[in-house]
């Protein structure tokens, strides 16, 4: 009798873990698709929390990937679009040998209009130069700016961090940044600081933790501090870095 009860409890525990794993995986996939559609972090969290219809989100995502408008068309425009699709000539797409899925120029316009690169566009030249000078990849700088300030060059935190890469006054002074609200000075200073963290810790997770919580604390602990803000920061930056890697590769492939 006791064995049967234990077996039942064990089965219930295993099933619960599987359900939790599936729910987290589904939320991660949905978050990626919503980010590609241009939703803000706040909107993504709201959608996942309310568990809106997955089929509707998937349909909108596929339409965006194909270059079609995700807005509901009027009856007049629907008829016009139907005639256009019927007469459209089908041309086989060239084979591109790359791990990432190929995206046509039309699809890239959707990304540039609604996606992550649109808000970064004014700073891309500066980011490219800063990455080259400091031995970093552009996607990492883009991800840090996205998480730190959401590309608001005039952002000032409650603790006094300033600009796109949220430099503290003392750090900015050490880096030779005289005006942290100037995008070029801020990005070059932040990239130098990020590069120094990577050089010191030889690990991306530790370097990002040092950028957020301070190199001294990370050097003392030799791990990511158990600070909720810092742990979330590291995960968010790595998440956005992967998205920017994908977008930058597709931009290069399509000119």
N, C-alpha and C positions, 0 to 999 in steps of 0.2 A: 504493500500500500504506500509506504514511504517513498519507495523508488518511483512509483507512478507519479506521485505529487512532485518530486524533484524533477522528473523528466518533463512534466507539464510546465513547471516554472522555467526551466532551461529553454524550452521551445518558445515560450512567450517572450523571454529576454532576447533571443536570437532574432525573432520576427520584428520586435520593436527596434532593434539596432538596424536591421535592413531597411525598414520603413523610414527611419531617420536619415540614413545614408541617401536613399532615393530622393527624399524631399530636399536635402541640401544640394545634391547634384542638379536637380531640376531648377532650384532657385539660382544656382550659379550660371546655368545655361541661359535662363531667362534674363538674368542681369546683363550678360554679354549682348544678347540680342537687343535689349532695350537701349543699351549704351550706343550700339550701332545706329539706332533710330534717332539718336539725339536727345533722349530723355535725361533729365538732370538726376543727380544722386538721390535727391529728395523724392522725386517722382518715382524712381525705380523702387526705393524702399516702400513707398506707399502701395505701389502695384503688387509687389511681392507679399506685403503684409495682408492686403485685402484679398489675395489669391484670385485676381481677375481671370477671366477666361483665357486659358493658354492657347486655345485654337485661334482666337482672335489676334493675339499678339504674334503668333507664328505666321499667320496670313499677312499681317502688316509688314513683318520682317522680310518675308519672301518677296513682296511687292517692291519694297525698297531696294533689295538686292538686284531685282530685274530692271530697276530704273523707272518704275511707274510711280505716280503720285499715290500717297497713302490717304489723301483726302477723299471723301465720298463724292463721286461725280454727280452732276445734275443729269436729268433725263436727256437733255439736248446734247451735252458733251459725251454721254454714254454712247449714243448712236453714232456720233462722229468718230469716236475712238474705235468702235466696233468695225466700221468701214475701213479705218486705217489698218487695223490688225489683220483683216481678211486679205487686204491687198499687199501686205508687207512681204518683201522677198526674204526668204530664209537663206542665210549665208553661213556655211559651216565656220565655227570659230577656230582659230589656229590653236595648235596644241602647244601649251607652255609647260615645260618641265620644271615645276616648282612645287614645294610641299603645300604652300598656301593656295587656296582656291583662287583662280583667275577672276579678275573683275574688269569689265569693259569700261571705256572712258565715260560712257553714259552713267554707269553705276558710281564712278568716282565723283561725278558732279553731285550725286545724292549725298555721298559722304562729306564732300567739301561744304555743301549747303547746310546740312543738318547735323553732321557728325563732329568728332573731336578736333579735326584739323582746322575747321573753320575759325574757331575762337583763337587758335594758336597762330594763324596765318600772319598777323602783323609782326610776330617775333621770330619767325622761322629762320630768317637770315642771321639774326643775332645768335640764336640757339645753335645753328650750324657752326658758326665761327667759335663760339664758346666751347662746344663739344670737341672740335678739332684741336683747339689750343690746350685743353685739359685732358685729352685722352679718354673722353667719354663718348657714349653713344647718344644720339639726339633723343631717342625715345625715353631715356632715363631722365634727362633734363625736362622734357615735356611732361612726364608723369609727375615729377616733383612739383613743378609749377601748378599742374592741375589740382593736386591734392593740397598744396600749401595755400594757394590764393585763387584758384579757379580762373586764372589769367586776368586778375584785377591788379593792374600795376600800382594802384593807389591804396591797396589793402593795408590796414594796420590792425594787428591783433590786440587783444586786451593786455597781453604781456609786453607789447611794444614792438613785436616783429613787423618788419615793413617790406612792402613791395612784392613782386612776383614770386620770389623764392623765400620770402619771409625771413629776412636777415635781422637778427637782434642788433641793436646799436653797437655793442662792444665787438661783436663778430664783424660787422660791416667795417668798423674802424680798423680792425686788425687786417682786413683784406684790402684796405685802401679805397673802400667805397665811400665817397663823400656825400652822395645823394642816393640813398637806398630806393627812393621812389622813381628814379630814372631807370627805365627798363634795361638799357644796355649795361649800365654799371651794376645793376642788381643781378642780372643773369650771369655776367662774367664773374662777379664776386661769389654768387651761389654755386656756380659750376666749379670754381677753384676750391671752395670749401668742401663740396661733395667729392671732388677728386682727392683731396687730402684725407678725407674719411676712408675712402676706398683704399688708398695707399697704406693707411695705418692698420686697417683691420682685415684687408684681403678677402672680405666676404660682403656680399651685397646687403644681406639682411642686417649685419652688424653695422655697416656703413650708414644705412638708412636710419637705424636706431640712434646712431651717434649724431646724425644730422638733426634728428628730432629732439632727443633727450640730452645730448651733450656727449662729447667723446670721453670725458673723464669718467662718467657713470658707466658707460659701456666697457671701458678698459678695466675698470675695477671688477665688474661682474663677469666679464668675458662671455656675455650672452645678451640677447635682447631683454631689456628690463621688463619686469612683470607690471608694466603700467598700461592700462587699457588703451589710452590715447596713442602711446608709442607702438603697441602691437597692432592696433588698427591701422596706424599710419604706414607701417612697413608692408602690411598686406595690400593696402589700397595702392601704394606706389607701384608695387610689383604687378598688380592687376592692370593698372593703366599702362605700364610699360609694355606689357604684352599686346594690348590693343594698339598702341602707337607703333610698335614693331610691325604689326600686320598692315596698318594703313600706309606706313612709309615704304614698305616693300612693294605694295600694290601701286603706289604712286610712281615708284621707280620703274616698275614693269610696264606701266602704261604711259610713261613719259610725262 
